[in-house]
Amino acid sequence: MNTIPDDIDFDAYLKGPDEGAMVLPAASWVDEVIDAFERPHEQHGACLPWSATHRIVRLRRGELTIWPGMSGHGKSMLIGQVALHLMDQGEKVCIASMEMKPAQTMQRMCRQAAGCNAPDRRFIGDLHTWTNGRLWLYDQQGQVSPERILAVGRYCHEQLGVTHLVVDNLLSCGIAEDGYDAQKQFVLALATHAHDTGQAVHLLAHSRKGKDELMPPGKFDVRGSASITDLADNVFSVWRNRGKEQAQDEGRHDKDNEEDALLTVCKHRHGEWEGRVRLWFDRRSQTYQQSATEQPKAMRLLAETDEVEF
């Protein structure tokens, strides 16, 4: 794991690509078009951690994915598990969390990777070694300007070869909650950055707390501008089943068979499937599983081959 300090000259990365270099002959895309005709149903992109989604949902480079969810519903926790799985597939990830310090982020990811609450010293060291060349953390908390986030993305793309950039979250990017036009322009800039560079961008965003927090929000419930989700390639909503927790706290068992969380694919631009993925939360490892009986698996780090197994 490496941190990206805030004292890098990011001003050098504020400017986007040369427009002239983006005007190419139509014949430049012949191989891609032939591939689309010959293998129309082949899935491209990285998988999510849950095997039930592997044939229907992919995270593709060059796309902007919005991850909305109410405050406290586990967006950051889930994206950490997703990031570990991305790295396992050969992707390079940068997490720009303006809410958590890098050490806190890594503490959570150590639990997730180990599949337990208290991994031993050796595992912690091995995991950090394994993340070298795979994971970077932007070391800046509080408010960060939209221009700086875009510069960080370009720096990660050009200097580090990062293929997935996680921005946690929209309201930490120096834009007022009612600054709808500024939000739209920033999300449009992120989408343009993703499409121009081929870097996948993941933007976490808060959902509005409606009349009933017990109901899963949809893509139109993202707090702020209504156009945010329109500009995204994908929208994956995260919802925590507070109703089940409340029932269990009250000693009731009528909701025991319900899921602990839902990952809802509200929009999947280049995929045919949209729907809900039921998940169960393991508190010890802070991971989401596909059933109430499934146990979290520790990553088995293979130092001699520089590979990892779950």
C-alpha positions as CSV (number, residue, x, y, z in Angstrom):
1,M,0.0,0.0,0.0
2,N,1.3,3.5,-0.9
3,T,-0.1,6.8,0.1
4,I,-0.4,9.8,-2.3
5,P,0.5,12.9,-0.3
6,D,-1.1,16.2,-1.0
7,D,2.2,18.0,-1.7
8,I,2.6,16.6,-5.2
9,D,2.4,19.3,-7.9
10,F,-1.1,18.3,-9.0
11,D,-1.3,21.6,-11.0
12,A,0.6,19.8,-13.7
13,Y,-2.3,17.4,-14.1
14,L,-5.2,19.9,-14.1
15,K,-5.3,20.0,-17.9
16,G,-7.2,17.3,-19.8
17,P,-6.0,15.5,-22.9
18,D,-5.2,17.3,-26.2
19,E,-8.4,17.5,-28.2
20,G,-6.6,17.0,-31.5
21,A,-5.4,13.6,-30.3
22,M,-9.0,12.5,-29.8
23,V,-10.0,13.0,-33.5
24,L,-9.2,9.7,-35.2
25,P,-10.1,7.9,-38.4
26,A,-13.2,5.8,-38.2
27,A,-11.1,2.8,-39.2
28,S,-9.3,3.0,-35.9
29,W,-12.2,1.0,-34.3
30,V,-12.4,-1.8,-36.8
31,D,-11.0,-4.5,-34.4
32,E,-13.4,-3.4,-31.6
33,V,-16.4,-3.5,-33.9
34,I,-15.5,-7.0,-35.3
35,D,-15.1,-8.3,-31.8
36,A,-18.5,-6.9,-30.8
37,F,-20.1,-8.8,-33.8
38,E,-18.2,-12.1,-33.3
39,R,-18.5,-12.3,-29.5
40,P,-21.7,-10.3,-28.7
41,H,-22.4,-12.0,-25.4
42,E,-18.9,-12.2,-23.9
43,Q,-18.6,-10.4,-20.6
44,H,-15.8,-7.8,-20.3
45,G,-14.6,-6.1,-17.2
46,A,-13.9,-7.0,-13.6
47,C,-16.2,-9.1,-11.4
48,L,-17.8,-8.1,-8.1
49,P,-16.9,-10.3,-5.0
50,W,-20.1,-12.4,-5.2
51,S,-20.2,-15.3,-7.6
52,A,-23.9,-14.9,-8.2
53,T,-23.2,-11.6,-10.0
54,H,-20.3,-12.8,-12.2
55,R,-22.3,-13.5,-15.3
56,I,-24.6,-10.5,-15.0
57,V,-22.6,-7.5,-13.6
58,R,-19.1,-6.2,-14.5
59,L,-17.0,-3.1,-13.6
60,R,-15.5,-1.9,-16.9
61,R,-12.6,0.4,-17.4
62,G,-13.6,3.8,-18.8
63,E,-16.9,3.9,-17.1
64,L,-18.3,6.1,-14.2
65,T,-20.2,4.1,-11.5
66,I,-22.2,5.9,-8.8
67,W,-22.6,4.1,-5.5
68,P,-25.5,5.9,-3.7
69,G,-26.6,5.0,-0.2
70,M,-27.9,6.6,3.0
71,S,-25.4,7.7,5.6
72,G,-24.4,4.7,7.7
73,H,-25.6,2.1,5.3
74,G,-22.2,0.6,4.5
75,K,-21.1,2.2,1.2
76,S,-17.4,2.6,2.2
77,M,-17.3,-0.8,3.8
78,L,-18.7,-2.5,0.7
79,I,-16.4,-0.6,-1.7
80,G,-13.4,-1.8,0.4
81,Q,-14.4,-5.4,-0.2
82,V,-14.9,-4.6,-3.9
83,A,-11.4,-3.0,-4.1
84,L,-9.7,-6.1,-2.7
85,H,-11.5,-8.2,-5.3
86,L,-10.5,-5.8,-8.0
87,M,-6.8,-6.1,-7.0
88,D,-7.2,-9.9,-7.0
89,Q,-8.1,-9.7,-10.7
90,G,-5.0,-7.7,-11.6
91,E,-6.6,-4.2,-11.3
92,K,-4.7,-1.2,-9.8
93,V,-6.8,0.8,-7.4
94,C,-6.6,4.2,-5.8
95,I,-8.9,5.1,-2.9
96,A,-9.5,8.9,-2.3
97,S,-11.4,8.9,1.0
98,M,-11.9,12.3,2.5
99,E,-13.7,10.7,5.5
100,M,-11.2,8.1,6.7
101,K,-7.4,8.3,7.3
102,P,-5.4,5.8,5.3
103,A,-4.5,3.7,8.4
104,Q,-8.2,3.4,9.3
105,T,-9.0,2.3,5.7
106,M,-6.3,-0.3,5.8
107,Q,-7.4,-1.6,9.2
108,R,-10.8,-2.3,7.8
109,M,-9.4,-3.9,4.7
110,C,-7.1,-6.1,6.8
111,R,-10.2,-7.5,8.6
112,Q,-11.9,-8.0,5.2
113,A,-8.9,-9.7,3.7
114,A,-8.3,-11.9,6.7
115,G,-12.0,-12.8,7.2
116,C,-11.8,-12.1,10.9
117,N,-11.8,-9.3,13.5
118,A,-8.2,-9.5,14.6
119,P,-5.7,-10.7,12.0
120,D,-2.2,-11.5,13.3
121,R,0.9,-9.3,12.7
122,R,2.3,-11.5,10.0
123,F,-0.9,-11.4,7.9
124,I,-1.1,-7.6,8.2
125,G,2.4,-7.3,7.0
126,D,2.0,-9.7,4.2
127,L,-1.2,-8.0,3.0
128,H,0.5,-4.5,3.0
129,T,3.4,-6.0,1.0
130,W,1.0,-7.6,-1.5
131,T,-0.8,-4.3,-2.1
132,N,2.4,-2.6,-3.3
133,G,1.9,-1.8,-6.9
134,R,-1.8,-2.6,-6.5
135,L,-3.2,-0.1,-4.1
136,W,-2.7,3.6,-3.4
137,L,-4.5,5.9,-0.9
138,Y,-4.9,9.6,-1.4
139,D,-3.9,11.1,2.0
140,Q,-6.2,14.0,2.4
141,Q,-9.2,14.4,4.7
142,G,-11.9,17.1,4.7
143,Q,-12.9,19.2,1.7
144,V,-11.0,18.7,-1.6
145,S,-11.8,20.7,-4.7
146,P,-13.3,19.0,-7.8
147,E,-10.3,20.2,-9.8
148,R,-7.9,18.5,-7.3
149,I,-9.8,15.2,-7.5
150,L,-9.6,15.2,-11.3
151,A,-5.9,16.0,-11.1
152,V,-5.4,13.1,-8.7
153,G,-7.2,10.9,-11.2
154,R,-5.0,12.0,-14.1
155,Y,-1.8,11.6,-11.9
156,C,-2.9,8.1,-10.9
157,H,-3.6,7.2,-14.6
158,E,-0.4,8.7,-16.1
159,Q,2.2,8.0,-13.3
160,L,0.9,4.9,-11.5
161,G,-1.2,3.1,-14.1
162,V,-4.2,3.0,-11.8
163,T,-7.2,1.4,-13.5
164,H,-9.9,2.1,-10.8
165,L,-10.3,5.4,-8.9
166,V,-12.6,5.5,-5.8
167,V,-13.8,8.9,-4.7
168,D,-15.5,8.8,-1.2
169,N,-17.6,10.9,-1.4
170,L,-19.4,13.5,-3.5
171,L,-20.2,15.9,-0.7
172,S,-16.5,16.0,0.3
173,C,-15.5,17.5,-3.1
174,G,-16.1,21.1,-2.2
175,I,-19.6,21.4,-3.6
176,A,-22.5,22.6,-1.7
177,E,-25.4,20.2,-1.2
178,D,-27.7,22.6,-3.1
179,G,-25.1,23.5,-5.7
180,Y,-26.9,21.4,-8.4
181,D,-25.1,22.9,-11.4
182,A,-21.7,22.5,-9.8
183,Q,-22.5,18.9,-9.0
184,K,-23.6,18.2,-12.5
185,Q,-20.5,19.8,-13.9
186,F,-18.2,17.7,-11.6
187,V,-19.9,14.4,-12.4
188,L,-19.8,15.2,-16.1
189,A,-16.1,15.9,-15.7
190,L,-15.6,12.6,-13.9
191,A,-17.5,10.8,-16.7
192,T,-15.4,12.5,-19.3
193,H,-12.2,11.7,-17.5
194,A,-13.2,8.0,-17.3
195,H,-14.1,7.8,-21.0
196,D,-11.0,9.7,-22.1
197,T,-8.4,7.8,-20.0
198,G,-10.0,4.4,-19.8
199,Q,-9.8,4.6,-16.0
200,A,-12.9,3.3,-14.1
201,V,-14.2,5.9,-11.6
202,H,-16.3,5.0,-8.6
203,L,-18.1,7.9,-6.9
204,L,-19.8,7.3,-3.6
205,A,-22.8,9.6,-3.0
206,H,-25.3,10.0,-0.2
207,S,-29.0,9.2,-0.8
208,R,-31.8,11.3,0.6
209,K,-33.3,10.0,3.8
210,G,-36.9,9.8,2.8
211,K,-40.0,9.3,4.9
212,D,-39.0,5.7,5.6
213,E,-35.3,4.6,5.9
214,L,-36.6,1.1,6.0
215,M,-37.3,1.2,2.2
216,P,-34.4,0.7,-0.3
217,P,-33.7,4.0,-2.2
218,G,-33.6,4.1,-6.0
219,K,-31.4,5.9,-8.5
220,F,-33.5,9.0,-8.3
221,D,-32.9,9.3,-4.5
222,V,-29.3,10.5,-4.7
223,R,-28.9,13.7,-2.7
224,G,-28.3,16.7,-4.9
225,S,-28.7,17.2,-8.6
226,A,-31.2,14.9,-10.3
227,S,-28.8,14.7,-13.3
228,I,-26.1,12.9,-11.3
229,T,-27.2,9.4,-12.1
230,D,-28.2,10.4,-15.7
231,L,-24.5,11.1,-16.4
232,A,-23.2,7.8,-14.9
233,D,-22.7,4.6,-16.8
234,N,-23.7,2.5,-13.8
235,V,-25.6,3.1,-10.6
236,F,-25.2,0.5,-7.8
237,S,-27.3,1.4,-4.7
238,V,-26.3,0.1,-1.2
239,W,-29.0,-0.3,1.4
240,R,-28.8,-1.7,5.0
241,N,-31.8,-3.5,6.4
242,R,-32.5,-1.4,9.5
243,G,-35.9,-3.0,9.9
244,K,-34.3,-6.4,10.5
245,E,-31.9,-4.9,13.0
246,Q,-34.7,-3.2,14.8
247,A,-36.7,-6.4,15.0
248,Q,-33.8,-8.3,16.4
249,D,-33.1,-5.6,19.0
250,E,-36.7,-5.9,20.1
251,G,-36.4,-9.6,20.4
252,R,-38.6,-10.4,17.4
253,H,-37.7,-13.0,14.9
254,D,-40.1,-12.3,12.1
255,K,-37.4,-10.8,9.9
256,D,-34.6,-13.3,10.6
257,N,-34.8,-14.8,7.1
258,E,-34.5,-11.4,5.4
259,E,-31.1,-10.2,3.9
260,D,-28.9,-7.8,5.9
261,A,-28.3,-5.6,2.9
262,L,-29.2,-5.1,-0.7
263,L,-27.0,-4.1,-3.6
264,T,-29.4,-2.8,-6.3
265,V,-28.2,-2.5,-9.8
266,C,-30.3,0.5,-10.8
267,K,-28.5,1.2,-14.0
268,H,-26.0,-0.8,-16.0
269,R,-25.4,0.9,-19.3
270,H,-23.7,-1.9,-21.2
271,G,-25.3,-4.8,-19.4
272,E,-28.7,-6.3,-19.8
273,W,-29.4,-7.1,-16.2
274,E,-30.7,-4.8,-13.5
275,G,-32.0,-6.0,-10.2
276,R,-31.2,-6.7,-6.5
277,V,-28.4,-8.7,-5.0
278,R,-29.2,-10.0,-1.5
279,L,-26.3,-9.9,1.0
280,W,-25.6,-10.9,4.6
281,F,-23.2,-9.0,6.8
282,D,-20.4,-10.6,8.8
283,R,-19.6,-8.2,11.6
284,R,-16.2,-9.8,12.5
285,S,-14.7,-9.4,9.1
286,Q,-16.9,-6.5,8.0
287,T,-17.6,-8.3,4.7
288,Y,-20.8,-9.1,2.9
289,Q,-21.7,-12.7,2.1
290,Q,-24.2,-14.3,-0.3
291,S,-26.1,-16.2,2.4
292,A,-26.7,-16.3,6.1
293,T,-24.6,-19.5,6.4
294,E,-21.7,-18.5,4.2
295,Q,-18.5,-17.9,6.1
296,P,-15.9,-15.3,5.1
297,K,-12.8,-16.7,3.5
298,A,-9.3,-15.3,4.2
299,M,-7.1,-14.3,1.4
300,R,-4.2,-16.7,1.1
301,L,-1.2,-14.7,0.1
302,L,1.3,-16.5,-2.0
303,A,4.5,-14.6,-1.7
304,E,6.5,-16.9,-3.9
305,T,4.2,-16.3,-6.9
306,D,2.9,-12.9,-6.0
307,E,-0.6,-14.2,-6.3
308,V,-3.6,-14.4,-4.0
309,E,-6.4,-16.9,-3.4
310,F,-9.7,-16.5,-1.5
